[in-house]
Amino acid sequence: MNGTQLRAMLWLRWRLTLNQWRRGGAVSAAVAMIFSIIGLGLALCGGIAGVAIGATGLSTASPQVSLLVWDGLVAAFLLFWTTGIVTELQRSEIIDLSRLLHLPVSLRDVFLLNYAASHLSLSLAMMLPAMLGLTAGLVLGRGAMMMLLLPLVCGFFFMITAWTYCLRGWLAGLMVNKRRRRAIIMGVTMAFVLLAQLPNLMTNFWFRGRHTLRPTPATVNAPVGGDAAEARTVALLDVAHRYVPLLWLPEGARALTEGRAWPAIGCALGMLAMGAWGLARAYRGTLRFYRGGDSKKRVPPPSVVPATHAARKILVERTLPAIPEEAAALALASFRGMSRAPEVKMALATNVVIFAILGASILMRRTGAMPAMGRPFVAAAAVAVALLGLAQMMFNQFGFDRGGFRAIVLLPTPRRHILLGKNLALLPVALLVFAIYLGLAAVLAHLRVWDILTAVCEFAGAFAAMSVLGNLASILLPYRITPGSLKPTKISGTTHLLVIVTHLLFPLAVLPIFLPAALAALGGTFPWLPGSAIALACAVVLAILSGVLYWRTLAPMGRLLQRRERNILQRVTQEVE
């Protein structure tokens, strides 16, 4: 590729970016500009802080302190980096190679350009200047030998970005099959969540029960095996830094602090070699993907469904008791769609796994018993957390339908039945999540039967009240959700700000949930006051009031939906590229 071709491609990409900003509106362009300025400011501040810390604080630090500092920087970068990978699993190409296959342009150069541009992220803008600044500060404070940190830092980022690009390209090739795409998104997301929580579980398991030991006169003078355990831990960490490529940067920094250059050079060469290997695999995979190299696989014959299975009623053919037929049909169809949507599974599984891991960590620590006054608040918190995980789906019920919303618009169904069906479709999902959280809270906090019954009534009232707010937000602020992820399709800046404000007001909407818990705590203060019974009665009253509010607002909400359904249809079906 010559200079003219490179300038033409960069100009084309810049014009497309400007068109996207203009289509999003002036507010969206202003927000993008503000975030760009904030990113540049953070990069500058990180570089200056790195120089100052390296020239003053780390210039006289021990090799072990230097190792810990670099370990912290690597851990922080990997945390932000994996979060970005989970948010956008597939590779983001700034230039589509399929449009250049017939042009006399070197695909290798375009591939390298896409590789460099696809990693322009906030995490890289924050951590790379900070590490380079720290390297410059150490050179000023310790001498010229610390210049070997530069290839170490560059090799580390090259290795991470190359294998990330390779992973995204591999996933992009696999996700061509839509059925396989759902399983891949779920598996990769859950794997990253578990890997992110693995150090927490290992730490809690390693130090299980040690923090509860109290010194006694019999054990003060007794020989303690803590030194041996600490020595084994240090030896294990040393082995990990030698053989885990992600830890070669801190290992090389420690070697340079000790005055040994060859281990640092070896670590730098190893990371550069691994990065080159990952980039080469990514390039071969890219060519194979765009040239159709995977088309030689044999297609298995279609499976034959037995007649006994074909005669059964499918889910969408069933009915719900005491529910209008139109609302029941829409509820069952929407529930079936959510059960097959990878973005819904991703949101629910991520929230459940995170809180389950946190609960397991608390169990491993063997903390003391929960106070009696705190148990009702734990039960109410289970309700709030369950609804918090469903806030995005409740406040944007039509955004997940995308093109399917056309069928809803064409239905000769009362619009209040459509809203009722949408709310009923979310109810089983919310019940499942709430049951998991309530069971976890019951095990951890030893909840009583009164607390569990109060939490169930609180959930009923909170779900009805949140359904009213969700219906209103879904009608007034709809936006399209990208298939296979929870990322909204590019929306205007005004809508984006209003959505953020709506989600920030969520804690205010769930405050009434904690009113029964406060009454129960008040009953614990005064022995003559039956706090548990009053809390249960208050939860029942709140549930009844929320149910009445939901039923009375269903018809006005339906009329509002009928007036705005064309606007909603345009928002959730139009793809903005």
Secondary structure per residue as TSV (DSSP state, phi and psi in degrees):
chain	resnum	aa	ss	phi	psi
A	1	M	-	360.0	129.1
A	2	N	-	-91.0	177.8
A	3	G	H	-64.8	-34.8
A	4	T	H	-64.9	-43.4
A	5	Q	H	-64.7	-40.9
A	6	L	H	-62.8	-44.0
A	7	R	H	-64.3	-37.8
A	8	A	H	-64.8	-41.8
A	9	M	H	-67.8	-41.7
A	10	L	H	-65.1	-39.9
A	11	W	H	-64.2	-41.5
A	12	L	H	-62.1	-42.4
A	13	R	H	-66.0	-37.3
A	14	W	H	-66.7	-39.5
A	15	R	H	-67.1	-39.4
A	16	L	H	-64.1	-39.1
A	17	T	H	-64.0	-42.9
A	18	L	H	-62.4	-39.9
A	19	N	H	-64.5	-37.6
A	20	Q	H	-64.4	-41.8
A	21	W	H	-64.9	-42.5
A	22	R	H	-66.6	-37.6
A	23	R	H	-67.2	-33.4
A	24	G	H	-72.1	-17.1
A	25	G	-	105.9	169.1
A	26	A	H	-66.9	-37.0
A	27	V	H	-65.3	-41.5
A	28	S	H	-63.7	-41.9
A	29	A	H	-64.6	-38.8
A	30	A	H	-65.8	-41.3
A	31	V	H	-64.3	-42.3
A	32	A	H	-62.6	-40.0
A	33	M	H	-66.0	-39.4
A	34	I	H	-63.7	-43.7
A	35	F	H	-65.8	-35.2
A	36	S	H	-64.6	-42.8
A	37	I	H	-65.2	-40.1
A	38	I	H	-63.2	-40.7
A	39	G	H	-62.6	-43.2
A	40	L	H	-65.1	-38.7
A	41	G	H	-64.1	-41.6
A	42	L	H	-64.9	-39.5
A	43	A	H	-62.6	-43.4
A	44	L	H	-64.8	-44.8
A	45	C	H	-64.2	-39.3
A	46	G	H	-63.5	-41.3
A	47	G	H	-64.4	-44.4
A	48	I	H	-64.7	-43.1
A	49	A	H	-63.9	-38.3
A	50	G	H	-62.8	-41.9
A	51	V	H	-62.8	-44.1
A	52	A	H	-65.4	-43.7
A	53	I	I	-67.8	-41.0
A	54	G	I	-67.3	-37.0
A	55	A	I	-78.5	-23.9
A	56	T	I	-113.0	-58.8
A	57	G	I	-74.3	-47.9
A	58	L	G	-88.3	-4.6
A	59	S	G	-66.6	-26.9
A	60	T	G	-117.8	12.8
A	61	A	-	-78.7	159.1
A	62	S	-	-76.1	162.7
A	63	P	H	-59.5	-34.5
A	64	Q	H	-67.8	-39.3
A	65	V	H	-65.4	-41.0
A	66	S	H	-61.1	-40.7
A	67	L	H	-61.7	-43.7
A	68	L	H	-65.9	-38.4
A	69	V	H	-63.6	-47.1
A	70	W	H	-68.7	-33.3
A	71	D	H	-60.9	-41.5
A	72	G	H	-63.9	-42.1
A	73	L	H	-64.4	-42.1
A	74	V	H	-64.3	-42.7
A	75	A	H	-64.1	-41.7
A	76	A	H	-64.0	-43.2
A	77	F	H	-64.6	-43.4
A	78	L	H	-65.4	-32.8
A	79	L	H	-64.0	-50.1
A	80	F	H	-65.8	-36.7
A	81	W	H	-67.5	-45.5
A	82	T	H	-66.7	-32.4
A	83	T	H	-61.8	-42.2
A	84	G	H	-65.9	-35.0
A	85	I	H	-66.4	-43.0
A	86	V	H	-64.7	-38.2
A	87	T	H	-64.0	-41.2
A	88	E	S	-131.0	94.1
A	89	L	-	-72.8	-42.5
A	90	Q	S	-79.6	157.5
A	91	R	-	-71.5	139.5
A	92	S	-	-104.4	106.3
A	93	E	-	-91.4	125.7
A	94	I	S	-77.0	-24.4
A	95	I	S	-129.6	122.7
A	96	D	-	-75.7	116.8
A	97	L	G	-67.9	-25.7
A	98	S	G	-63.8	-23.0
A	99	R	G	-86.5	-5.5
A	100	L	T	-113.9	0.4
A	101	L	T	-64.8	-27.0
A	102	H	T	-95.3	3.0
A	103	L	S	-101.2	152.0
A	104	P	S	-78.4	62.3
A	105	V	-	-124.2	139.6
A	106	S	-	-70.6	116.3
A	107	L	H	-67.3	-26.3
A	108	R	H	-65.3	-40.1
A	109	D	H	-68.7	-38.8
A	110	V	H	-66.3	-37.6
A	111	F	H	-61.4	-44.2
A	112	L	H	-65.2	-36.3
A	113	L	H	-65.9	-42.6
A	114	N	H	-64.3	-38.8
A	115	Y	H	-62.9	-43.8
A	116	A	H	-68.5	-38.7
A	117	A	H	-79.8	-24.2
A	118	S	T	-75.1	-11.6
A	119	H	T	-107.7	20.0
A	120	L	-	-80.2	88.1
A	121	S	-	-126.1	166.4
A	122	L	H	-67.7	-37.6
A	123	S	H	-64.1	-40.5
A	124	L	H	-69.8	-37.4
A	125	A	H	-67.5	-26.7
A	126	M	H	-84.1	-44.8
A	127	M	H	-86.9	-34.7
A	128	L	H	-64.4	-48.7
A	129	P	H	-63.2	-34.0
A	130	A	H	-64.9	-42.7
A	131	M	H	-70.5	-38.9
A	132	L	H	-66.5	-39.2
A	133	G	H	-64.2	-40.4
A	134	L	H	-63.0	-37.5
A	135	T	H	-62.9	-45.5
A	136	A	H	-62.6	-39.7
A	137	G	H	-64.9	-38.2
A	138	L	H	-69.2	-33.6
A	139	V	H	-63.7	-41.0
A	140	L	H	-68.7	-34.7
A	141	G	H	-88.8	-32.1
A	142	R	H	-113.2	-21.7
A	143	G	-	126.4	-178.5
A	144	A	G	-71.7	-21.3
A	145	M	G	-61.2	-29.3
A	146	M	G	-70.8	-4.9
A	147	M	G	-65.6	-18.0
A	148	L	G	-68.5	-11.5
A	149	L	H	-66.6	-25.0
A	150	L	H	-62.6	-49.9
A	151	P	H	-65.6	-28.4
A	152	L	H	-64.8	-46.8
A	153	V	H	-65.3	-46.1
A	154	C	H	-63.6	-40.7
A	155	G	H	-64.7	-37.6
A	156	F	H	-63.3	-50.7
A	157	F	H	-67.6	-35.0
A	158	F	H	-65.0	-41.9
A	159	M	H	-64.5	-44.8
A	160	I	H	-65.3	-47.9
A	161	T	H	-68.4	-36.2
A	162	A	H	-65.9	-46.7
A	163	W	H	-73.4	-28.1
A	164	T	H	-65.4	-42.9
A	165	Y	H	-64.6	-37.9
A	166	C	H	-65.6	-42.6
A	167	L	H	-63.3	-43.4
A	168	R	H	-65.9	-38.5
A	169	G	H	-65.5	-40.4
A	170	W	H	-63.2	-42.2
A	171	L	H	-66.7	-36.8
A	172	A	H	-62.5	-38.3
A	173	G	H	-68.1	-36.3
A	174	L	H	-74.1	-31.5
A	175	M	T	-80.8	5.2
A	176	V	T	-62.3	-38.0
A	177	N	S	-78.3	116.2
A	178	K	H	-67.3	-33.5
A	179	R	H	-68.4	-41.2
A	180	R	H	-70.2	-28.7
A	181	R	H	-59.6	-40.5
A	182	R	H	-63.0	-46.4
A	183	A	H	-66.1	-36.2
A	184	I	H	-67.1	-45.0
A	185	I	H	-60.9	-44.4
A	186	M	H	-63.5	-46.3
A	187	G	H	-64.4	-45.0
A	188	V	H	-66.0	-42.5
A	189	T	H	-62.1	-47.1
A	190	M	H	-65.9	-35.4
A	191	A	H	-64.2	-42.6
A	192	F	H	-66.8	-38.4
A	193	V	H	-64.6	-44.0
A	194	L	H	-66.8	-39.0
A	195	L	H	-65.4	-36.7
A	196	A	H	-67.0	-32.6
A	197	Q	H	-91.8	-7.2
A	198	L	H	-61.2	-42.9
A	199	P	H	-60.6	-35.6
A	200	N	H	-63.8	-45.2
A	201	L	H	-65.4	-41.5
A	202	M	H	-65.2	-39.9
A	203	T	H	-64.2	-44.7
A	204	N	H	-66.5	-37.0
A	205	F	H	-71.3	-35.8
A	206	W	H	-68.5	-41.6
A	207	F	T	-100.6	29.5
A	208	R	T	-64.4	119.1
A	209	G	T	78.5	-5.3
A	210	R	G	-73.3	-33.0
A	211	H	G	-75.3	-10.3
A	212	T	G	-89.8	-7.3
A	213	L	-	-74.5	135.1
A	214	R	-	-114.6	139.1
A	215	P	-	-69.3	134.2
A	216	T	-	-121.9	163.1
A	217	P	H	-58.2	-27.7
A	218	A	H	-78.5	-21.1
A	219	T	H	-107.6	-7.7
A	220	V	H	-67.0	-42.6
A	221	N	S	-94.5	1.4
A	222	A	S	-80.7	151.2
A	223	P	-	-67.8	134.0
A	224	V	-	-109.3	138.4
A	225	G	T	-91.9	18.9
A	226	G	H	-67.1	-33.3
A	227	D	H	-64.3	-41.1
A	228	A	H	-65.9	-41.8
A	229	A	H	-64.5	-40.3
A	230	E	H	-65.1	-37.5
A	231	A	H	-65.0	-40.0
A	232	R	H	-65.1	-38.5
A	233	T	H	-63.7	-44.1
A	234	V	H	-63.8	-40.4
A	235	A	H	-64.8	-39.0
A	236	L	H	-64.9	-40.2
A	237	L	H	-65.7	-37.5
A	238	D	H	-62.1	-42.9
A	239	V	H	-64.3	-40.4
A	240	A	H	-63.3	-40.4
A	241	H	H	-68.6	-24.1
A	242	R	H	-81.9	-33.5
A	243	Y	H	-112.7	-11.2
A	244	V	-	-94.9	117.9
A	245	P	G	-60.2	-31.1
A	246	L	G	-66.5	-18.5
A	247	L	G	-104.4	9.8
A	248	W	H	-72.3	-28.8
A	249	L	H	-64.1	-50.2
A	250	P	H	-63.0	-34.6
A	251	E	H	-65.3	-41.8
A	252	G	H	-65.5	-37.9
A	253	A	H	-64.4	-39.3
A	254	R	H	-66.1	-40.8
A	255	A	H	-62.5	-40.4
A	256	L	H	-66.2	-36.2
A	257	T	H	-64.8	-32.2
A	258	E	T	-81.4	-4.3
A	259	G	T	89.9	14.5
A	260	R	-	-107.2	119.0
A	261	A	-	-92.8	-34.0
A	262	W	H	-65.5	-40.5
A	263	P	H	-59.9	-37.9
A	264	A	H	-65.4	-41.6
A	265	I	H	-63.4	-41.2
A	266	G	H	-63.1	-42.3
A	267	C	H	-64.0	-41.3
A	268	A	H	-64.0	-45.5
A	269	L	H	-63.9	-37.5
A	270	G	H	-64.1	-43.9
A	271	M	H	-68.2	-38.8
A	272	L	H	-63.9	-40.1
A	273	A	H	-65.6	-42.1
A	274	M	H	-66.5	-37.3
A	275	G	H	-64.2	-41.6
A	276	A	H	-63.9	-38.8
A	277	W	H	-63.1	-45.7
A	278	G	H	-63.6	-39.1
A	279	L	H	-68.6	-37.1
A	280	A	H	-65.3	-41.1
A	281	R	H	-64.9	-38.5
A	282	A	H	-63.7	-38.9
A	283	Y	H	-67.3	-43.6
A	284	R	H	-64.3	-41.0
A	285	G	H	-65.2	-35.8
A	286	T	H	-65.5	-46.3
A	287	L	H	-62.7	-40.8
A	288	R	H	-65.4	-35.1
A	289	F	H	-70.0	-46.6
A	290	Y	H	-78.4	-23.8
A	291	R	T	-94.0	0.0
A	292	G	T	74.1	40.8
A	293	G	T	-75.5	-13.8
A	294	D	T	-97.4	15.7
A	295	S	T	-84.8	2.3
A	296	K	T	-88.7	-1.4
A	297	K	S	-71.2	142.3
A	298	R	-	-76.5	138.6
A	299	V	-	-92.9	122.8
A	300	P	-	-68.2	151.4
A	301	P	-	-67.0	150.8
A	302	P	-	-64.9	141.5
A	303	S	-	-76.4	146.5
A	304	V	-	-97.0	125.6
A	305	V	-	-83.5	126.5
A	306	P	-	-61.6	153.4
A	307	A	H	-65.3	-31.3
A	308	T	H	-65.3	-38.4
A	309	H	H	-72.4	-35.3
A	310	A	H	-68.2	-26.2
A	311	A	T	-79.1	-14.2
A	312	R	S	-74.4	156.4
A	313	K	-	-78.0	132.3
A	314	I	-	-82.4	170.6
A	315	L	G	-61.2	-42.9
A	316	V	G	-72.7	-7.8
A	317	E	G	-92.8	-4.7
A	318	R	-	-84.4	173.4
A	319	T	-	-125.8	161.6
A	320	L	-	-115.3	133.4
A	321	P	T	-67.2	142.1
A	322	A	T	63.5	17.0
A	323	I	S	-119.4	135.4
A	324	P	-	-54.7	146.9
A	325	E	H	-60.3	-41.7
A	326	E	H	-63.8	-44.1
A	327	A	H	-65.9	-39.1
A	328	A	H	-65.5	-42.0
A	329	A	H	-63.4	-43.4
A	330	L	H	-68.0	-36.5
A	331	A	H	-63.9	-45.2
A	332	L	H	-67.0	-40.2
A	333	A	H	-66.2	-42.1
A	334	S	H	-66.7	-38.5
A	335	F	H	-64.8	-40.1
A	336	R	H	-64.1	-39.3
A	337	G	H	-64.7	-40.4
A	338	M	H	-67.0	-35.7
A	339	S	H	-67.8	-20.0
A	340	R	H	-102.4	-9.6
A	341	A	-	-80.6	124.5
A	342	P	H	-66.3	-31.2
A	343	E	H	-67.8	-35.0
A	344	V	H	-69.2	-44.4
A	345	K	H	-61.0	-39.8
A	346	M	H	-62.7	-45.9
A	347	A	H	-64.0	-45.5
A	348	L	H	-69.9	-46.4
A	349	A	H	-65.2	-38.6
A	350	T	H	-63.2	-46.5
A	351	N	H	-63.5	-44.9
A	352	V	H	-65.3	-44.0
A	353	V	H	-65.3	-41.1
A	354	I	H	-61.2	-47.9
A	355	F	H	-72.0	-30.7
A	356	A	H	-65.7	-39.6
A	357	I	H	-67.0	-40.4
A	358	L	H	-61.9	-39.6
A	359	G	H	-65.4	-41.0
A	360	A	H	-62.8	-36.8
A	361	S	H	-63.8	-41.3
A	362	I	H	-65.5	-38.7
A	363	L	H	-64.2	-38.6
A	364	M	H	-67.0	-29.1
A	365	R	H	-76.2	-18.3
A	366	R	T	56.5	55.6
A	367	T	-	-73.7	170.3
A	368	G	-	-68.7	172.7
A	369	A	-	-68.0	147.8
A	370	M	-	-72.4	132.8
A	371	P	-	-61.1	152.1
A	372	A	T	-62.7	-34.1
A	373	M	T	-72.8	-20.9
A	374	G	T	-89.6	-14.5
A	375	R	H	-63.5	-45.2
A	376	P	H	-61.1	-33.4
A	377	F	H	-69.6	-34.3
A	378	V	H	-65.7	-41.4
A	379	A	H	-63.9	-41.9
A	380	A	H	-66.1	-35.3
A	381	A	H	-64.8	-33.0
A	382	A	H	-62.3	-39.0
A	383	V	H	-65.0	-46.1
A	384	A	H	-64.0	-42.1
A	385	V	H	-67.3	-38.9
A	386	A	H	-61.2	-42.7
A	387	L	H	-73.4	-30.8
A	388	L	H	-63.4	-39.1
A	389	G	H	-67.0	-20.5
A	390	L	T	-102.9	5.2
A	391	A	H	-61.0	-42.2
A	392	Q	H	-65.5	-37.0
A	393	M	H	-75.8	-34.3
A	394	M	H	-72.8	-33.3
A	395	F	S	-91.2	1.5
A	396	N	-	-148.2	60.9
A	397	Q	T	-68.1	-31.0
A	398	F	T	-91.4	-14.1
A	399	G	T	-68.0	-28.0
A	400	F	T	-79.2	-15.4
A	401	D	T	-75.1	-33.3
A	402	R	G	51.6	-120.9
A	403	G	G	-66.2	-20.6
A	404	G	G	-68.7	-13.9
A	405	F	H	-67.3	-21.2
A	406	R	H	-61.1	-38.9
A	407	A	H	-65.7	-35.1
A	408	I	H	-67.3	-39.7
A	409	V	H	-64.8	-36.6
A	410	L	H	-81.1	-7.2
A	411	L	-	-72.9	135.6
A	412	P	-	-83.5	54.2
A	413	T	S	-114.1	138.8
A	414	P	-	-55.5	135.0
A	415	R	H	-66.6	-23.9
A	416	R	H	-67.9	-30.0
A	417	H	H	-70.6	-31.6
A	418	I	H	-64.8	-45.9
A	419	L	H	-63.8	-40.8
A	420	L	H	-62.4	-42.1
A	421	G	H	-64.8	-39.8
A	422	K	H	-63.6	-42.0
A	423	N	H	-67.2	-40.4
A	424	L	H	-67.3	-29.5
A	425	A	H	-66.4	-32.2
A	426	L	H	-81.8	-17.8
A	427	L	H	-61.7	-46.9
A	428	P	H	-61.6	-37.4
A	429	V	H	-64.8	-44.9
A	430	A	H	-64.5	-38.9
A	431	L	H	-63.5	-40.7
A	432	L	H	-63.9	-47.3
A	433	V	H	-63.8	-42.8
A	434	F	H	-64.4	-38.6
A	435	A	H	-63.3	-38.9
A	436	I	H	-65.8	-46.9
A	437	Y	H	-66.2	-40.0
A	438	L	H	-67.7	-38.9
A	439	G	H	-63.6	-40.1
A	440	L	H	-64.6	-42.6
A	441	A	H	-66.7	-36.8
A	442	A	H	-65.0	-36.3
A	443	V	H	-73.0	-42.2
A	444	L	H	-74.8	-43.8
A	445	A	H	-100.6	-0.1
A	446	H	T	55.1	57.7
A	447	L	-	-67.4	147.5
A	448	R	-	-87.5	171.1
A	449	V	H	-64.0	-38.3
A	450	W	H	-60.9	-41.3
A	451	D	H	-65.1	-39.9
A	452	I	H	-67.5	-43.7
A	453	L	H	-63.1	-40.1
A	454	T	H	-63.7	-40.4
A	455	A	H	-64.7	-37.6
A	456	V	H	-64.3	-43.2
A	457	C	H	-66.6	-38.3
A	458	E	H	-62.1	-39.0
A	459	F	H	-65.1	-41.4
A	460	A	H	-61.3	-46.5
A	461	G	H	-67.5	-40.4
A	462	A	H	-67.5	-37.6
A	463	F	H	-66.6	-39.9
A	464	A	H	-65.2	-43.5
A	465	A	H	-67.2	-40.4
A	466	M	H	-69.2	-28.2
A	467	S	H	-66.0	-37.0
A	468	V	H	-63.2	-48.0
A	469	L	H	-65.7	-37.5
A	470	G	H	-65.9	-39.5
A	471	N	H	-62.3	-43.1
A	472	L	H	-65.1	-45.6
A	473	A	H	-66.3	-37.8
A	474	S	H	-65.5	-31.6
A	475	I	H	-80.0	-40.6
A	476	L	H	-86.7	-32.1
A	477	L	S	-128.2	61.1
A	478	P	-	-80.5	148.9
A	479	Y	-	-152.9	151.3
A	480	R	-	-80.1	137.5
A	481	I	B	-101.2	131.7
A	482	T	-	-63.0	131.0
A	483	P	T	-59.3	133.6
A	484	G	T	86.6	2.1
A	485	S	S	-152.1	173.4
A	486	L	S	-99.6	14.3
A	487	K	-	-84.3	124.9
A	488	P	B	-68.3	143.2
A	489	T	-	-65.5	147.7
A	490	K	-	-46.4	117.0
A	491	I	-	-117.4	168.2
A	492	S	-	-67.3	156.5
A	493	G	H	-64.2	-37.1
A	494	T	H	-62.9	-46.0
A	495	T	H	-63.0	-39.2
A	496	H	H	-63.2	-43.6
A	497	L	H	-65.6	-40.3
A	498	L	H	-66.0	-36.4
A	499	V	H	-65.7	-41.4
A	500	I	H	-62.9	-43.7
A	501	V	H	-62.6	-39.9
A	502	T	H	-61.2	-42.7
A	503	H	H	-71.8	-31.2
A	504	L	H	-69.8	-26.5
A	505	L	T	-80.9	-1.5
A	506	F	H	-59.2	-43.5
A	507	P	H	-57.8	-34.4
A	508	L	H	-67.1	-33.3
A	509	A	H	-71.8	-26.4
A	510	V	T	-98.0	3.7
A	511	L	G	-60.1	-40.1
A	512	P	G	-58.5	-19.1
A	513	I	G	-61.7	-32.9
A	514	F	G	-86.7	0.7
A	515	L	H	-66.0	-46.1
A	516	P	H	-60.6	-36.7
A	517	A	H	-64.7	-37.5
A	518	A	H	-65.7	-39.0
A	519	L	H	-66.2	-37.5
A	520	A	H	-65.9	-39.2
A	521	A	H	-65.9	-36.1
A	522	L	H	-64.6	-37.4
A	523	G	H	-66.6	-30.8
A	524	G	H	-69.8	-26.6
A	525	T	H	-74.1	-39.1
A	526	F	S	-107.6	111.0
A	527	P	T	-61.9	-27.6
A	528	W	T	-78.9	-6.0
A	529	L	S	-100.9	120.8
A	530	P	-	-73.2	85.4
A	531	G	H	-64.0	-42.0
A	532	S	H	-64.3	-43.1
A	533	A	H	-66.6	-40.3
A	534	I	H	-66.0	-39.7
A	535	A	H	-63.7	-42.5
A	536	L	H	-64.3	-42.6
A	537	A	H	-63.6	-39.6
A	538	C	H	-64.7	-39.8
A	539	A	H	-65.3	-38.3
A	540	V	H	-65.6	-42.0
A	541	V	H	-63.3	-43.4
A	542	L	H	-62.6	-38.6
A	543	A	H	-65.0	-41.6
A	544	I	H	-65.8	-44.3
A	545	L	H	-63.7	-40.4
A	546	S	H	-65.9	-38.6
A	547	G	H	-64.6	-41.2
A	548	V	H	-64.7	-42.4
A	549	L	H	-60.7	-42.7
A	550	Y	H	-63.7	-44.6
A	551	W	H	-68.3	-36.3
A	552	R	H	-74.4	-27.3
A	553	T	H	-92.4	-4.7
A	554	L	H	-66.4	-43.6
A	555	A	H	-67.8	-46.7
A	556	P	H	-60.6	-37.3
A	557	M	H	-64.8	-37.2
A	558	G	H	-63.6	-40.6
A	559	R	H	-66.4	-38.1
A	560	L	H	-64.7	-38.8
A	561	L	H	-63.1	-39.7
A	562	Q	H	-65.3	-34.8
A	563	R	H	-74.0	-29.5
A	564	R	H	-108.6	9.7
A	565	E	H	-68.0	-29.7
A	566	R	H	-67.5	-41.3
A	567	N	H	-64.8	-40.6
A	568	I	H	-64.2	-41.5
A	569	L	H	-60.2	-41.6
A	570	Q	H	-66.7	-38.2
A	571	R	H	-69.8	-43.4
A	572	V	H	-89.8	-12.3
A	573	T	H	-106.6	-20.0
A	574	Q	-	-81.5	122.9
A	575	E	-	-88.7	121.8
A	576	V	-	-103.6	116.3
A	577	E	-	-104.2	360.0
